[in-house]
Amino acid sequence: MKDSTAFIVTDMLKSVMKEPYGTGRLANIPSLPVAGKTGSTNFTPEQRAANNIHLRV
């Protein structure tokens, strides 16, 4: 992955935690650099286990 691509992806993951509209904003730790990915809560534990959803990038 190019450095520029990694920067853009990381910036998007940071916004999930820090922006007022971010779905991970309640898990933000203001004193630490954090980034997060949300959105897989619509899957049941059985679906995650069957498809390894928790391991996808």
PDB file as gemmi writes it, atoms N, CA and C in Angstrom:
CRYST1    1.000    1.000    1.000  90.00  90.00  90.00 P 1                      
ATOM      1  N   MET A   1       0.841  -1.162   0.000  1.00  0.00           N  
ATOM      2  CA  MET A   1       0.000   0.000   0.000  1.00  0.00           C  
ATOM      3  C   MET A   1       0.894   1.236   0.000  1.00  0.00           C  
ATOM      4  N   LYS A   2       0.536   2.208  -0.807  1.00  0.00           N  
ATOM      5  CA  LYS A   2       1.296   3.450  -0.844  1.00  0.00           C  
ATOM      6  C   LYS A   2       1.079   4.219   0.458  1.00  0.00           C  
ATOM      7  N   ASP A   3       2.090   4.986   0.845  1.00  0.00           N  
ATOM      8  CA  ASP A   3       1.980   5.804   2.049  1.00  0.00           C  
ATOM      9  C   ASP A   3       0.781   6.738   1.979  1.00  0.00           C  
ATOM     10  N   SER A   4       0.540   7.300   0.809  1.00  0.00           N  
ATOM     11  CA  SER A   4      -0.579   8.240   0.662  1.00  0.00           C  
ATOM     12  C   SER A   4      -1.921   7.543   0.877  1.00  0.00           C  
ATOM     13  N   THR A   5      -2.028   6.297   0.437  1.00  0.00           N  
ATOM     14  CA  THR A   5      -3.261   5.531   0.639  1.00  0.00           C  
ATOM     15  C   THR A   5      -3.455   5.219   2.117  1.00  0.00           C  
ATOM     16  N   ALA A   6      -2.381   4.797   2.777  1.00  0.00           N  
ATOM     17  CA  ALA A   6      -2.451   4.500   4.212  1.00  0.00           C  
ATOM     18  C   ALA A   6      -2.852   5.739   5.003  1.00  0.00           C  
ATOM     19  N   PHE A   7      -2.331   6.893   4.619  1.00  0.00           N  
ATOM     20  CA  PHE A   7      -2.671   8.141   5.299  1.00  0.00           C  
ATOM     21  C   PHE A   7      -4.163   8.434   5.169  1.00  0.00           C  
ATOM     22  N   ILE A   8      -4.695   8.290   3.967  1.00  0.00           N  
ATOM     23  CA  ILE A   8      -6.116   8.577   3.731  1.00  0.00           C  
ATOM     24  C   ILE A   8      -7.004   7.618   4.520  1.00  0.00           C  
ATOM     25  N   VAL A   9      -6.673   6.327   4.495  1.00  0.00           N  
ATOM     26  CA  VAL A   9      -7.472   5.339   5.220  1.00  0.00           C  
ATOM     27  C   VAL A   9      -7.423   5.622   6.718  1.00  0.00           C  
ATOM     28  N   THR A  10      -6.233   5.893   7.246  1.00  0.00           N  
ATOM     29  CA  THR A  10      -6.095   6.192   8.668  1.00  0.00           C  
ATOM     30  C   THR A  10      -6.873   7.442   9.041  1.00  0.00           C  
ATOM     31  N   ASP A  11      -6.829   8.449   8.186  1.00  0.00           N  
ATOM     32  CA  ASP A  11      -7.571   9.681   8.450  1.00  0.00           C  
ATOM     33  C   ASP A  11      -9.074   9.403   8.528  1.00  0.00           C  
ATOM     34  N   MET A  12      -9.572   8.556   7.644  1.00  0.00           N  
ATOM     35  CA  MET A  12     -10.994   8.193   7.691  1.00  0.00           C  
ATOM     36  C   MET A  12     -11.322   7.445   8.981  1.00  0.00           C  
ATOM     37  N   LEU A  13     -10.439   6.528   9.381  1.00  0.00           N  
ATOM     38  CA  LEU A  13     -10.678   5.763  10.602  1.00  0.00           C  
ATOM     39  C   LEU A  13     -10.615   6.654  11.839  1.00  0.00           C  
ATOM     40  N   LYS A  14      -9.789   7.692  11.805  1.00  0.00           N  
ATOM     41  CA  LYS A  14      -9.741   8.653  12.913  1.00  0.00           C  
ATOM     42  C   LYS A  14     -11.048   9.427  13.009  1.00  0.00           C  
ATOM     43  N   SER A  15     -11.615   9.793  11.863  1.00  0.00           N  
ATOM     44  CA  SER A  15     -12.847  10.588  11.877  1.00  0.00           C  
ATOM     45  C   SER A  15     -14.012   9.819  12.494  1.00  0.00           C  
ATOM     46  N   VAL A  16     -14.012   8.506  12.382  1.00  0.00           N  
ATOM     47  CA  VAL A  16     -15.054   7.676  12.997  1.00  0.00           C  
ATOM     48  C   VAL A  16     -15.077   7.892  14.507  1.00  0.00           C  
ATOM     49  N   MET A  17     -13.909   8.155  15.084  1.00  0.00           N  
ATOM     50  CA  MET A  17     -13.782   8.308  16.529  1.00  0.00           C  
ATOM     51  C   MET A  17     -13.933   9.751  17.001  1.00  0.00           C  
ATOM     52  N   LYS A  18     -13.516  10.700  16.198  1.00  0.00           N  
ATOM     53  CA  LYS A  18     -13.396  12.071  16.678  1.00  0.00           C  
ATOM     54  C   LYS A  18     -14.490  13.031  16.236  1.00  0.00           C  
ATOM     55  N   GLU A  19     -15.074  12.813  15.091  1.00  0.00           N  
ATOM     56  CA  GLU A  19     -16.059  13.759  14.569  1.00  0.00           C  
ATOM     57  C   GLU A  19     -17.400  13.599  15.290  1.00  0.00           C  
ATOM     58  N   PRO A  20     -18.165  14.689  15.406  1.00  0.00           N  
ATOM     59  CA  PRO A  20     -19.462  14.615  16.096  1.00  0.00           C  
ATOM     60  C   PRO A  20     -20.419  13.595  15.475  1.00  0.00           C  
ATOM     61  N   TYR A  21     -20.292  13.342  14.172  1.00  0.00           N  
ATOM     62  CA  TYR A  21     -21.151  12.376  13.487  1.00  0.00           C  
ATOM     63  C   TYR A  21     -20.568  10.965  13.509  1.00  0.00           C  
ATOM     64  N   GLY A  22     -19.356  10.811  14.023  1.00  0.00           N  
ATOM     65  CA  GLY A  22     -18.678   9.516  14.007  1.00  0.00           C  
ATOM     66  C   GLY A  22     -19.386   8.476  14.850  1.00  0.00           C  
ATOM     67  N   THR A  23     -19.545   7.293  14.305  1.00  0.00           N  
ATOM     68  CA  THR A  23     -20.262   6.244  15.027  1.00  0.00           C  
ATOM     69  C   THR A  23     -19.448   5.659  16.170  1.00  0.00           C  
ATOM     70  N   GLY A  24     -18.154   5.937  16.226  1.00  0.00           N  
ATOM     71  CA  GLY A  24     -17.313   5.465  17.324  1.00  0.00           C  
ATOM     72  C   GLY A  24     -16.956   6.557  18.312  1.00  0.00           C  
ATOM     73  N   ARG A  25     -17.594   7.710  18.209  1.00  0.00           N  
ATOM     74  CA  ARG A  25     -17.217   8.876  19.018  1.00  0.00           C  
ATOM     75  C   ARG A  25     -17.307   8.623  20.520  1.00  0.00           C  
ATOM     76  N   LEU A  26     -18.211   7.760  20.962  1.00  0.00           N  
ATOM     77  CA  LEU A  26     -18.341   7.497  22.391  1.00  0.00           C  
ATOM     78  C   LEU A  26     -17.186   6.657  22.924  1.00  0.00           C  
ATOM     79  N   ALA A  27     -16.436   6.026  22.050  1.00  0.00           N  
ATOM     80  CA  ALA A  27     -15.276   5.233  22.458  1.00  0.00           C  
ATOM     81  C   ALA A  27     -13.977   6.019  22.329  1.00  0.00           C  
ATOM     82  N   ASN A  28     -14.072   7.277  21.913  1.00  0.00           N  
ATOM     83  CA  ASN A  28     -12.878   8.101  21.735  1.00  0.00           C  
ATOM     84  C   ASN A  28     -12.181   8.340  23.069  1.00  0.00           C  
ATOM     85  N   ILE A  29     -10.862   8.340  23.049  1.00  0.00           N  
ATOM     86  CA  ILE A  29     -10.044   8.669  24.213  1.00  0.00           C  
ATOM     87  C   ILE A  29      -9.260   9.917  23.830  1.00  0.00           C  
ATOM     88  N   PRO A  30      -9.717  11.098  24.261  1.00  0.00           N  
ATOM     89  CA  PRO A  30      -9.135  12.351  23.785  1.00  0.00           C  
ATOM     90  C   PRO A  30      -7.620  12.471  23.965  1.00  0.00           C  
ATOM     91  N   SER A  31      -7.060  11.848  24.981  1.00  0.00           N  
ATOM     92  CA  SER A  31      -5.625  11.983  25.234  1.00  0.00           C  
ATOM     93  C   SER A  31      -4.764  11.015  24.419  1.00  0.00           C  
ATOM     94  N   LEU A  32      -5.389  10.156  23.619  1.00  0.00           N  
ATOM     95  CA  LEU A  32      -4.649   9.174  22.824  1.00  0.00           C  
ATOM     96  C   LEU A  32      -5.009   9.285  21.348  1.00  0.00           C  
ATOM     97  N   PRO A  33      -4.048   8.994  20.471  1.00  0.00           N  
ATOM     98  CA  PRO A  33      -4.385   8.930  19.045  1.00  0.00           C  
ATOM     99  C   PRO A  33      -5.159   7.634  18.781  1.00  0.00           C  
ATOM    100  N   VAL A  34      -6.376   7.756  18.322  1.00  0.00           N  
ATOM    101  CA  VAL A  34      -7.208   6.574  18.090  1.00  0.00           C  
ATOM    102  C   VAL A  34      -7.816   6.606  16.695  1.00  0.00           C  
ATOM    103  N   ALA A  35      -8.069   5.435  16.185  1.00  0.00           N  
ATOM    104  CA  ALA A  35      -8.758   5.256  14.914  1.00  0.00           C  
ATOM    105  C   ALA A  35      -9.614   4.009  15.076  1.00  0.00           C  
ATOM    106  N   GLY A  36     -10.725   3.947  14.382  1.00  0.00           N  
ATOM    107  CA  GLY A  36     -11.590   2.792  14.555  1.00  0.00           C  
ATOM    108  C   GLY A  36     -12.428   2.502  13.333  1.00  0.00           C  
ATOM    109  N   LYS A  37     -12.954   1.304  13.305  1.00  0.00           N  
ATOM    110  CA  LYS A  37     -13.842   0.872  12.228  1.00  0.00           C  
ATOM    111  C   LYS A  37     -15.113   0.366  12.882  1.00  0.00           C  
ATOM    112  N   THR A  38     -16.219   0.868  12.429  1.00  0.00           N  
ATOM    113  CA  THR A  38     -17.498   0.426  12.969  1.00  0.00           C  
ATOM    114  C   THR A  38     -18.352  -0.098  11.820  1.00  0.00           C  
ATOM    115  N   GLY A  39     -19.481  -0.687  12.155  1.00  0.00           N  
ATOM    116  CA  GLY A  39     -20.419  -1.052  11.117  1.00  0.00           C  
ATOM    117  C   GLY A  39     -20.709  -2.523  10.960  1.00  0.00           C  
ATOM    118  N   SER A  40     -20.036  -3.396  11.678  1.00  0.00           N  
ATOM    119  CA  SER A  40     -20.309  -4.820  11.506  1.00  0.00           C  
ATOM    120  C   SER A  40     -21.265  -5.347  12.571  1.00  0.00           C  
ATOM    121  N   THR A  41     -21.940  -4.457  13.283  1.00  0.00           N  
ATOM    122  CA  THR A  41     -22.867  -4.887  14.325  1.00  0.00           C  
ATOM    123  C   THR A  41     -24.165  -5.444  13.771  1.00  0.00           C  
ATOM    124  N   ASN A  42     -24.374  -5.306  12.476  1.00  0.00           N  
ATOM    125  CA  ASN A  42     -25.595  -5.837  11.881  1.00  0.00           C  
ATOM    126  C   ASN A  42     -25.525  -7.341  11.655  1.00  0.00           C  
ATOM    127  N   PHE A  43     -24.371  -7.933  11.897  1.00  0.00           N  
ATOM    128  CA  PHE A  43     -24.202  -9.368  11.723  1.00  0.00           C  
ATOM    129  C   PHE A  43     -24.361 -10.077  13.062  1.00  0.00           C  
ATOM    130  N   THR A  44     -24.981 -11.234  13.048  1.00  0.00           N  
ATOM    131  CA  THR A  44     -25.104 -12.035  14.263  1.00  0.00           C  
ATOM    132  C   THR A  44     -23.755 -12.685  14.559  1.00  0.00           C  
ATOM    133  N   PRO A  45     -23.539 -13.126  15.800  1.00  0.00           N  
ATOM    134  CA  PRO A  45     -22.292 -13.840  16.105  1.00  0.00           C  
ATOM    135  C   PRO A  45     -22.082 -15.055  15.201  1.00  0.00           C  
ATOM    136  N   GLU A  46     -23.177 -15.714  14.842  1.00  0.00           N  
ATOM    137  CA  GLU A  46     -23.072 -16.885  13.967  1.00  0.00           C  
ATOM    138  C   GLU A  46     -22.590 -16.488  12.568  1.00  0.00           C  
ATOM    139  N   GLN A  47     -23.089 -15.360  12.064  1.00  0.00           N  
ATOM    140  CA  GLN A  47     -22.652 -14.885  10.749  1.00  0.00           C  
ATOM    141  C   GLN A  47     -21.181 -14.476  10.780  1.00  0.00           C  
ATOM    142  N   ARG A  48     -20.766 -13.804  11.844  1.00  0.00           N  
ATOM    143  CA  ARG A  48     -19.357 -13.411  11.952  1.00  0.00           C  
ATOM    144  C   ARG A  48     -18.462 -14.646  12.002  1.00  0.00           C  
ATOM    145  N   ALA A  49     -18.870 -15.652  12.775  1.00  0.00           N  
ATOM    146  CA  ALA A  49     -18.068 -16.870  12.892  1.00  0.00           C  
ATOM    147  C   ALA A  49     -18.004 -17.617  11.565  1.00  0.00           C  
ATOM    148  N   ALA A  50     -19.118 -17.671  10.855  1.00  0.00           N  
ATOM    149  CA  ALA A  50     -19.171 -18.414   9.599  1.00  0.00           C  
ATOM    150  C   ALA A  50     -18.365 -17.745   8.494  1.00  0.00           C  
ATOM    151  N   ASN A  51     -18.292 -16.435   8.531  1.00  0.00           N  
ATOM    152  CA  ASN A  51     -17.652 -15.701   7.440  1.00  0.00           C  
ATOM    153  C   ASN A  51     -16.364 -14.989   7.824  1.00  0.00           C  
ATOM    154  N   ASN A  52     -15.918 -15.161   9.059  1.00  0.00           N  
ATOM    155  CA  ASN A  52     -14.727 -14.460   9.547  1.00  0.00           C  
ATOM    156  C   ASN A  52     -14.823 -12.955   9.298  1.00  0.00           C  
ATOM    157  N   ILE A  53     -16.008 -12.402   9.460  1.00  0.00           N  
ATOM    158  CA  ILE A  53     -16.232 -10.980   9.208  1.00  0.00           C  
ATOM    159  C   ILE A  53     -15.327 -10.124  10.082  1.00  0.00           C  
ATOM    160  N   HIS A  54     -15.063 -10.562  11.297  1.00  0.00           N  
ATOM    161  CA  HIS A  54     -14.239  -9.770  12.208  1.00  0.00           C  
ATOM    162  C   HIS A  54     -12.788  -9.675  11.745  1.00  0.00           C  
ATOM    163  N   LEU A  55     -12.389 -10.458  10.755  1.00  0.00           N  
ATOM    164  CA  LEU A  55     -11.012 -10.435  10.271  1.00  0.00           C  
ATOM    165  C   LEU A  55     -10.857  -9.695   8.950  1.00  0.00           C  
ATOM    166  N   ARG A  56     -11.919  -9.204   8.397  1.00  0.00           N  
ATOM    167  CA  ARG A  56     -11.842  -8.556   7.084  1.00  0.00           C  
ATOM    168  C   ARG A  56     -11.267  -7.163   7.179  1.00  0.00           C  
ATOM    169  N   VAL A  57     -10.613  -6.763   6.104  1.00  0.00           N  
ATOM    170  CA  VAL A  57     -10.027  -5.425   6.029  1.00  0.00           C  
ATOM    171  C   VAL A  57     -10.851  -4.584   5.095  1.00  0.00           C  
TER     172      VAL A  57                                                      
END                                                                             
